[in-house]
């Protein structure tokens, strides 16, 4: 981990910082295909919804406890048959990019998913974001599909790349009675 940062669970007091990082991605990039920004209250509501479903939100903070990035995962699809699969997001503040925080956050999130008994983690990345695709591949994700022109932003079509990481070696899914309650949709 970059020496200047530590990881911890996100707290309601982080909502302003999470909104700022999210809004930067909305306004200036294609990591998020939304075109509408949010505010701290919107991020707090998002955090509450994630926590209510048992999903983690990790933040990377500097020595002054300022948030430099965050990561989370949630349902990949909201149907019971997909309860063992999650899709994740990792965002780093513009001023902290290039310090290795994306890798640190994603590595920690993968471990969170394994500990929670998840089976697969999915990444959906804009095809032009080669750095993110390469990071995922270095961490064991495998490209599983490309969908041309499924999104639009900044007046152009966007292509989506799906990558997958199998988190465990289970040959069969756990019996529903043995599955942690947080995995039931």
C-alpha positions as CSV (number, residue, x, y, z in Angstrom):
1,X,0.0,0.0,0.0
2,X,1.2,3.5,-0.7
3,X,2.7,4.6,2.7
4,X,0.7,7.7,2.9
5,X,-2.7,5.9,2.9
6,X,-4.6,3.4,5.0
7,X,-7.8,1.5,4.3
8,X,-10.9,1.5,6.5
9,X,-14.7,1.0,6.2
10,X,-16.5,4.0,4.9
11,X,-18.5,6.0,7.4
12,X,-21.3,8.6,7.0
13,X,-18.8,11.4,7.5
14,X,-17.2,10.3,4.2
15,X,-20.2,11.1,2.1
16,X,-19.0,14.5,0.9
17,X,-15.7,13.1,-0.2
18,X,-17.3,10.1,-1.9
19,X,-19.7,12.5,-3.7
20,X,-16.8,14.6,-4.9
21,X,-14.9,11.6,-6.3
22,X,-18.0,10.2,-7.9
23,X,-18.9,13.5,-9.4
24,X,-15.4,14.0,-10.9
25,X,-15.9,10.6,-12.6
26,X,-19.3,11.6,-13.9
27,X,-18.2,14.9,-15.2
28,X,-14.7,14.1,-16.6
29,X,-14.5,10.4,-17.6
30,X,-16.2,7.3,-18.8
31,X,-15.7,5.1,-15.7
32,X,-19.3,6.0,-14.8
33,X,-21.8,6.2,-17.6
34,X,-24.2,8.4,-15.6
35,X,-24.5,12.0,-16.6
36,X,-26.1,13.3,-13.3
37,X,-24.0,14.2,-10.3
38,X,-25.0,13.5,-6.7
39,X,-24.6,15.2,-3.4
40,X,-23.5,14.0,0.1
41,X,-27.1,13.0,0.9
42,X,-27.2,10.9,-2.2
43,X,-24.0,9.2,-1.3
44,X,-25.2,8.6,2.2
45,X,-28.4,7.0,0.9
46,X,-26.2,4.8,-1.4
47,X,-24.0,3.8,1.5
48,X,-27.0,2.9,3.6
49,X,-28.4,0.8,0.9
50,X,-25.1,-1.0,0.4
51,X,-24.7,-1.6,4.1
52,X,-28.3,-2.8,4.4
53,X,-27.5,-5.5,1.9
54,X,-24.3,-6.5,3.7
55,X,-22.0,-5.0,1.0
56,X,-18.7,-3.4,2.0
57,X,-17.5,0.1,1.2
58,X,-13.8,0.6,1.7
59,X,-12.1,4.0,1.7
60,X,-8.4,4.8,1.3
61,X,-7.5,7.8,3.6
62,X,-4.4,9.9,4.1
63,X,-2.8,10.7,7.5
64,X,-5.4,13.5,8.0
65,X,-8.3,10.9,7.3
66,X,-9.1,12.6,4.0
67,X,-10.6,10.1,1.5
68,X,-8.5,9.6,-1.6
69,X,-10.5,6.7,-3.1
70,X,-13.2,4.2,-2.5
71,X,-14.3,0.7,-3.5
72,X,-17.5,-1.3,-3.1
73,X,-19.4,-4.2,-4.6
74,X,-23.0,-5.0,-5.0
75,X,-25.4,-7.3,-6.7
76,X,-24.4,-8.1,-10.3
77,X,-28.1,-8.9,-11.1
78,X,-30.9,-8.7,-8.7
79,X,-32.2,-12.3,-9.1
80,X,-31.7,-15.1,-6.6
81,X,-29.7,-17.3,-9.0
82,X,-27.0,-14.6,-9.2
83,X,-26.6,-14.2,-5.4
84,X,-23.0,-15.5,-5.4
85,X,-21.8,-13.0,-8.0
86,X,-21.0,-9.4,-7.4
87,X,-20.0,-6.4,-9.5
88,X,-17.6,-3.9,-8.1
89,X,-16.5,-0.3,-8.5
90,X,-13.3,1.4,-7.6
91,X,-12.7,5.2,-7.8
92,X,-9.7,7.2,-6.9
93,X,-9.6,11.0,-6.5
94,X,-7.9,12.8,-9.4
95,X,-5.1,14.1,-7.2
96,X,-4.3,10.6,-5.8
97,X,-4.2,8.7,-9.1
98,X,-1.0,7.0,-10.0
99,X,-0.1,6.1,-6.4
100,X,-1.3,2.5,-6.6
101,X,-4.5,3.1,-4.7
102,X,-6.7,1.4,-7.3
103,X,-4.8,-1.8,-7.0
104,X,-4.8,-1.6,-3.2
105,X,-8.6,-1.0,-3.0
106,X,-9.4,-3.7,-5.5
107,X,-7.2,-6.2,-3.8
108,X,-8.8,-5.5,-0.5
109,X,-12.3,-5.7,-2.0
110,X,-11.5,-9.1,-3.6
111,X,-10.5,-10.4,-0.2
112,X,-13.7,-9.0,1.3
113,X,-15.7,-10.9,-1.3
114,X,-13.9,-14.1,-0.6
115,X,-14.4,-13.7,3.1
116,X,-18.1,-13.1,2.5
117,X,-18.4,-16.4,0.5
118,X,-18.9,-14.8,-2.9
119,X,-18.0,-17.0,-5.9
120,X,-17.5,-14.6,-8.8
121,X,-16.6,-10.9,-9.1
122,X,-17.5,-9.1,-12.3
123,X,-16.0,-5.9,-13.7
124,X,-17.7,-3.9,-16.4
125,X,-15.2,-1.4,-17.9
126,X,-15.4,1.1,-20.8
127,X,-13.2,-0.4,-23.5
128,X,-11.0,2.6,-23.8
129,X,-10.0,2.4,-20.1
130,X,-7.0,0.2,-20.9
131,X,-5.3,1.0,-17.6
132,X,-8.2,-0.4,-15.6
133,X,-8.5,-3.4,-17.9
134,X,-4.8,-4.2,-17.4
135,X,-5.0,-3.7,-13.6
136,X,-7.9,-6.2,-13.5
137,X,-6.0,-8.7,-15.6
138,X,-2.9,-8.4,-13.4
139,X,-5.2,-9.3,-10.4
140,X,-6.5,-12.4,-12.2
141,X,-9.6,-11.2,-14.0
142,X,-10.2,-12.7,-17.4
143,X,-12.0,-10.9,-20.2
144,X,-15.3,-12.7,-21.0
145,X,-17.0,-10.4,-23.4
146,X,-17.2,-7.1,-25.3
147,X,-20.4,-5.3,-26.1
148,X,-20.0,-2.5,-28.7
149,X,-21.9,0.7,-28.5
150,X,-24.1,-0.2,-25.5
151,X,-23.6,3.2,-23.9
152,X,-23.3,6.8,-24.8
153,X,-21.5,9.7,-23.1
154,X,-19.8,12.9,-24.3
155,X,-21.5,12.6,-27.7
156,X,-20.0,9.2,-28.6
157,X,-20.9,5.5,-28.3
158,X,-19.1,3.5,-25.6
159,X,-18.1,-0.1,-25.7
160,X,-18.3,-2.3,-22.6
161,X,-15.8,-5.0,-21.6
162,X,-16.8,-7.6,-19.1
163,X,-14.1,-9.3,-17.0
164,X,-14.6,-12.0,-14.4
165,X,-12.6,-13.3,-11.4
166,X,-13.6,-16.6,-9.9
167,X,-13.0,-16.2,-6.2
168,X,-13.1,-19.8,-5.0
169,X,-12.7,-23.3,-6.3
170,X,-16.2,-24.5,-5.4
171,X,-17.6,-27.1,-8.0
172,X,-21.2,-26.6,-6.9
173,X,-23.0,-23.7,-5.2
174,X,-23.6,-23.9,-1.5
175,X,-27.1,-25.2,-0.5
176,X,-29.4,-22.2,0.0
177,X,-30.0,-23.2,3.6
178,X,-26.2,-22.9,4.2
179,X,-25.8,-19.6,2.3
180,X,-25.3,-16.5,4.5
181,X,-28.4,-14.4,4.8
182,X,-26.6,-11.5,3.1
183,X,-26.4,-13.5,-0.1
184,X,-30.1,-14.0,-0.4
185,X,-31.7,-11.5,-2.8
